[in-house]
Structures are given as structure tokens and as C-alpha cells.
């Protein structure tokens, strides 16, 4: 595999996804909310010798900038996204792995956030010859298919001169994430149809090749008791076969597919999805808990030293309550879960 250290943009992104599709592995995309969680992801990627996708949501971006900032017009989230992107760009090369820098779900109500990031991309492109971000997700899946596709065509046209990757969603991911609540959605909308995939592939290909499709196959955000979520990743194979026939191509996986709502999925479900052309899988809930668990375990182990600035013998407790100590435990715990995702998706040792 070609090795390009640091943030990938343009044709290097499509090269990476093509390589993943050809060799049947997927690149995990981890939601981050701070420089600490970013560093944990990059450290894990370095040690796993794997490419990685670092992505930030609208809510995560607002947190990165600071919840004390006004977010009217998505100004705080725009600022946080830009700040996170610059942090990734500053340190990624030193970790020695290819990184796709991505923004996650952008529903219609969050469109100003998307536009603000594109404006930052255009300013960065003017100065550096490449966009600030590698890719963005536009999630108009709650709108009509026609509205969804028209919006994607409009923005992909704007993004194409910079070769920014567009991820779009057709069909709805159930559950709740970052203020988007689809817990009561009609079950039929959780399953995308092959004809929908072809319509998108046909129309967006006329503009640029830099796009992927998050197709719904029963996906639900969050982690649920086994049996509560019915995933059917085998449906993705039918989508690929339908598009292959329309294109009259020898490529068995002509569509770049994305797996949303992947937390808590079985290893067999993940394997089936990847074998059917999934090149990116989102992971958030599992790594959120792993980050917290690192702090929880540290507290349990050192509880007596975390009740005051001095212990019972009036000795300093600073080395226990120093944020650099317990946050590092959070990073190491998250790193372990990130590495598990690399293994599940076949991404380990692909560099």
C-alpha cells in the first residue's frame, strides 16, 4: 500500500478507499471531542500500523471550541471543527500514519455548520493548494430522496475543484446521536433499496468520483441488548450487484459504502459488511465508554488518594489528581478499544 503520512486529501483519499475495497478491509472512523481523544486514536493507529479516520460531529466540535462560547449560527461548532482540524494536521505526520480528516453527520438543520467548514476549506485551499479537511458528511436522509440528492449534487459541485470527499446517507440510521433522534422512525426507512443506491451513484458520478454512500441496513446508533437491533449487512451485496449490472463492470464492489451505527455489532456482521464493500465504519459509543472506563478504573484503584489534596498522612496527592495522570489512563483505555476496531475491520498491519 502507498504510504502517505499525515492528513490525506484529494486523489490520495480515493486511492486509500480503493485499496481498502480491493483488499477487503475497512477503515474505522472515530468520533473525537478533544485533543486527548484525537491523540489516543492516532497513537493506536501508529501502533497498529493502520490508516485511520478522525471525525468530529457538530456537538463534538462545539465541545472542542468550548461550551462557554455562543453557538448561534453554529459559530462555535465551526470554530471547534477548524481548531480540531488544525490540531490533527499539526501532529498527524509525527504519528506516521495516513489520516482522513472528516466531519460527521450534518442534518439539514445544521447546514450552516457544513457551509462554515467549506468556507474554511476554500480559504485553506487558496493558501495551500489542498482543503483543510479530507471529507465531509452531508446527512439529509430525513428529507425526501429528491431533496437529499439535490443537496448532495449542489455541494459536491462546490467541493469537486478541491477534491473533497463527500459522504452522504440514504435511508435512516435509527437511535439517537448528537441531538438527532430517530428512535421512533418507521422500520422500513432503516433499509435502503438498490435502486436508490444506483440513482445516487449515477448522478454523483457525473460530478466527481470522490463520494461514498452510507446505506441503511437496519443500523442504529448506540449500543443495545443483543437481539434488539436487526442488522442485515448481506443487503449491501445486493446493492453492489445491482450497480455492477447497471454499469456493466467487472468490479464486484463498485460502490464505496459506509457502515453507520456500528457500535455493539457482532464480528460476523462487521465481516459481512466489509466483504460487501464497506470501506469505512463509524465508532463512537464504544470508544466513549472506553475513555470513561479508564478514568473509572483509575479512581477505583486510587480512591483513597483522590479525596483531597493531602492523604490521611498529610502527604500530597498531586500525582494522583493531576489531569495528565487520569486523562492518560482514559487515553490508554480508549486506545485499546480503537486497536480492537482495527483488528475487527482487518485494518491492522495494512501499511
C-alpha positions in Angstrom: 0.0 0.0 0.0 1.2 3.5 -0.7 2.2 5.2 2.5 1.5 8.9 2.9 2.0 10.2 6.4 -0.4 12.8 7.8 -3.7 14.1 6.5 -4.8 12.8 3.1 -6.7 14.9 0.6 -7.9 14.6 -3.0 -6.8 11.6 -5.0 -5.0 10.1 -2.1 -8.3 9.6 -0.3 -9.8 7.7 -3.2 -6.6 5.7 -3.5 -6.9 4.7 0.1 -10.6 3.6 -0.2 -9.9 1.7 -3.4 -7.1 -0.1 -1.8 -9.4 -1.0 1.2 -12.1 -2.2 -1.2 -9.7 -4.3 -3.2 -8.2 -5.9 -0.2 -11.5 -6.2 1.7 -10.8 -4.2 4.9 -12.4 -1.1 6.2 -11.0 2.0 7.9 -12.6 2.8 11.3 -13.7 6.3 11.8 -13.6 7.5 15.4 -15.5 10.4 16.7 -13.4 12.8 18.8 -14.2 15.6 21.2 -10.8 16.8 22.4 -7.1 16.8 21.6 -6.8 14.0 24.2 -9.2 11.7 22.3 -7.5 12.6 19.0 -4.1 11.7 20.4 -5.4 8.3 21.6 -6.8 7.5 18.2 -3.5 8.5 16.4 -1.4 6.6 18.9 -3.5 3.5 18.4 -3.2 3.8 14.6 0.6 4.2 14.8 1.0 1.1 16.9 -1.5 -0.9 14.7 0.3 0.2 11.5 -3.1 1.2 10.1 -4.7 4.1 8.3 -7.4 5.9 10.3 -10.3 8.3 10.0 -10.6 11.0 12.6 -14.0 12.6 12.6 -15.8 15.3 14.5 -19.5 15.8 14.9 -21.3 19.2 15.3 -21.7 18.6 19.1 -18.1 17.3 19.4 -16.9 20.4 17.5 -18.8 22.7 19.8 -17.2 21.0 22.8 -13.8 21.2 21.3 -14.1 25.0 21.0 -15.6 25.3 24.4 -19.2 25.0 25.6 -18.9 28.5 27.1 -18.9 30.0 23.6 -22.0 31.2 21.9 -23.1 28.7 19.2 -25.7 30.9 17.4 -25.5 30.2 13.7 -23.2 27.3 14.5 -20.3 29.7 15.1 -18.9 27.7 18.0 -19.1 24.4 16.1 -17.5 25.9 13.0 -14.6 27.2 15.2 -14.3 23.9 17.0 -14.1 21.9 13.8 -11.4 24.2 12.4 -9.4 24.0 15.7 -9.6 20.2 15.8 -8.6 20.0 12.1 -5.5 22.2 12.8 -4.6 20.0 15.8 -4.8 16.8 13.7 -2.8 18.4 10.9 -0.1 19.6 13.4 0.5 16.2 15.0 -0.6 13.6 12.5 2.6 13.4 10.4 4.6 12.7 13.6 2.5 9.6 14.3 3.5 8.3 10.8 0.1 7.1 9.5 -2.3 8.2 6.8 -5.2 10.1 8.3 -8.6 11.0 6.7 -9.9 14.1 8.5 -13.7 14.0 8.3 -16.8 15.8 9.7 -19.6 13.6 10.8 -23.4 13.8 10.4 -24.7 17.1 9.2 -28.5 17.2 9.1 -30.4 19.9 7.3 -30.9 21.9 10.5 -27.1 22.0 10.9 -26.3 23.2 7.3 -24.6 26.4 8.4 -22.0 24.3 10.2 -21.3 22.5 6.9 -21.1 25.7 5.0 -18.7 27.2 7.5 -16.4 24.3 7.2 -16.5 24.5 3.4 -15.5 28.2 3.6 -12.6 27.2 5.8 -11.6 24.5 3.2 -11.7 27.1 0.5 -9.5 29.5 2.4 -7.0 26.8 3.2 -7.1 25.6 -0.4 -6.3 29.1 -1.7 -3.2 29.2 0.5 -2.0 25.6 0.5 -3.4 24.0 -2.7 -5.5 21.5 -0.7 -8.5 21.7 1.6 -8.3 21.8 5.4 -10.5 18.7 5.7 -10.3 15.5 3.7 -14.0 14.9 3.6 -17.4 15.9 5.0 -20.7 14.1 5.6 -23.9 15.7 4.5 -26.8 13.8 6.1 -30.1 14.8 4.6 -31.5 11.3 5.0 -34.5 12.7 6.9 -35.5 14.7 3.8 -37.0 13.3 0.6 -34.7 11.4 -1.7 -35.0 14.1 -4.3 -34.1 16.9 -1.8 -31.3 14.7 -0.4 -29.8 14.1 -3.8 -30.2 17.7 -5.0 -28.3 18.9 -1.9 -25.5 16.4 -2.4 -25.1 17.4 -6.1 -25.0 21.1 -5.1 -22.3 20.6 -2.5 -20.3 18.0 -4.4 -20.1 20.5 -7.3 -18.7 23.1 -4.9 -16.3 20.5 -3.3 -15.1 19.0 -6.6 -12.5 21.6 -7.5 -10.8 20.9 -4.2 -11.4 17.1 -4.5 -13.0 17.0 -1.1 -14.7 13.6 -0.4 -18.5 13.7 0.2 -20.2 11.1 2.4 -23.9 11.0 2.0 -26.6 8.9 3.7 -29.7 7.3 2.1 -32.1 5.6 4.4 -32.1 6.4 8.1 -29.8 5.3 10.9 -32.0 4.6 13.9 -31.4 5.6 17.5 -30.1 8.9 18.8 -26.7 10.6 18.4 -25.7 14.2 19.0 -29.2 15.6 19.2 -30.5 13.8 16.1 -33.2 11.4 17.4 -34.5 8.7 15.1 -35.7 6.3 17.8 -39.3 6.3 16.6 -38.6 6.1 12.8 -40.6 3.8 10.5 -38.8 0.5 10.4 -39.0 0.4 6.5 -36.8 3.6 6.4 -34.0 1.7 8.1 -33.4 -0.3 4.9 -32.1 1.3 1.7 -33.2 -0.1 -1.7 -30.8 -1.0 -4.5 -32.5 1.4 -6.9 -31.8 4.3 -4.5 -28.1 3.4 -4.4 -27.9 3.3 -8.2 -29.7 6.7 -8.6 -27.1 8.3 -6.2 -24.1 6.5 -7.8 -25.2 7.5 -11.3 -25.9 11.2 -10.5 -23.0 12.0 -8.3 -20.5 10.2 -10.6 -21.4 12.8 -13.2 -19.8 15.4 -10.9 -16.9 13.7 -9.3 -15.7 10.3 -8.1 -15.0 11.5 -4.6 -18.0 10.2 -2.7 -19.3 7.4 -0.6 -22.8 6.2 0.5 -24.0 5.3 3.9 -26.7 2.9 3.1 -29.1 1.8 5.8 -29.4 -1.9 6.6 -31.0 -1.7 10.0 -28.3 0.4 11.6 -28.9 2.0 14.9 -26.7 4.5 16.8 -25.7 3.4 20.3 -25.3 0.0 22.0 -28.3 -2.2 22.7 -29.0 -5.6 24.2 -28.3 -8.4 21.8 -31.3 -9.2 19.6 -32.8 -5.7 19.8 -31.1 -4.5 16.6 -31.6 -6.4 13.4 -28.7 -5.7 11.0 -28.7 -7.2 7.5 -25.3 -6.4 6.0 -25.9 -9.0 3.4 -28.2 -6.5 1.7 -25.2 -4.5 0.8 -24.1 -7.3 -1.5 -27.4 -6.9 -3.4 -26.7 -3.1 -3.7 -23.3 -3.8 -5.2 -24.7 -6.5 -7.6 -27.4 -4.1 -8.8 -25.0 -1.3 -9.5 -22.5 -3.6 -11.1 -25.1 -4.8 -13.5 -26.1 -1.2 -14.4 -22.5 -0.2 -15.0 -21.7 -3.4 -16.9 -18.4 -3.6 -15.0 -16.2 -6.5 -13.7 -15.9 -4.7 -10.4 -17.9 -6.7 -7.7 -17.8 -3.7 -5.4 -18.3 -0.6 -7.5 -19.8 1.5 -4.6 -17.9 2.9 -1.7 -20.1 2.0 1.2 -20.1 3.3 4.8 -21.3 1.4 8.0 -23.1 3.8 10.5 -24.4 2.7 13.8 -21.7 0.1 14.2 -21.2 0.1 17.9 -22.1 -3.2 19.5 -22.1 -5.0 16.2 -21.0 -8.7 16.1 -17.8 -9.5 14.5 -19.7 -11.6 11.9 -21.9 -8.6 11.0 -18.8 -6.5 10.5 -17.1 -9.1 8.4 -20.1 -9.4 6.1 -20.4 -5.7 5.7 -16.7 -5.4 4.8 -16.9 -8.2 2.3 -19.7 -6.3 0.6 -17.7 -3.2 0.0 -17.9 -1.2 3.3 -14.7 0.8 3.4 -15.5 3.0 6.4 -17.2 2.2 9.7 -18.1 4.7 12.4 -17.3 4.0 16.0 -18.3 6.4 18.8 -20.3 4.9 21.6 -17.8 2.1 22.3 -14.9 4.4 22.5 -16.8 6.9 24.6 -17.3 4.2 27.2 -13.7 3.0 26.9 -12.4 6.5 27.6 -14.6 6.8 30.7 -13.7 3.3 31.8 -10.0 4.3 32.0 -10.9 7.1 34.5 -13.3 4.8 36.4 -10.7 2.1 36.9 -8.1 4.7 37.9 -10.5 6.1 40.5 -11.4 2.7 41.9 -7.7 1.8 42.2 -6.7 5.1 43.9 -9.9 6.2 45.6 -8.2 6.9 49.0 -5.7 9.2 47.3 -8.4 11.2 45.5 -10.4 12.6 48.4 -8.3 15.7 48.9 -5.1 17.5 48.1 -3.4 15.6 51.1 -3.9 12.0 52.1 -4.6 10.7 55.6 -0.9 11.1 56.5 -0.9 14.6 55.1 1.2 13.6 52.1 0.5 15.3 48.7 -1.9 13.6 46.4 -1.0 15.7 43.4 0.5 12.8 41.3 -3.0 11.1 41.5 -5.3 14.1 40.8 -3.1 15.7 38.1 -5.2 15.6 35.0 -2.3 14.4 33.0 -2.4 11.2 35.0 -6.0 10.3 34.9 -6.6 11.6 31.4 -3.7 9.4 30.2 -5.5 6.4 31.7 -8.5 7.4 29.7 -6.4 7.6 26.5 -4.8 4.2 27.1 -8.2 2.6 27.7 -9.6 4.2 24.5 -6.5 3.2 22.6 -7.1 -0.4 23.5 -10.7 -0.2 22.1 -9.5 1.6 19.0 -7.0 -1.2 18.3 -9.8 -3.8 18.7 -11.7 -2.0 15.9 -8.6 -2.1 13.7 -8.5 -5.9 14.2 -12.2 -6.4 13.6 -12.1 -4.5 10.3 -8.9 -6.0 9.1 -7.0 -2.7 9.1 -4.1 -3.8 11.4 -0.8 -4.0 9.6 -2.1 -2.7 6.3 0.7 -0.1 6.0 
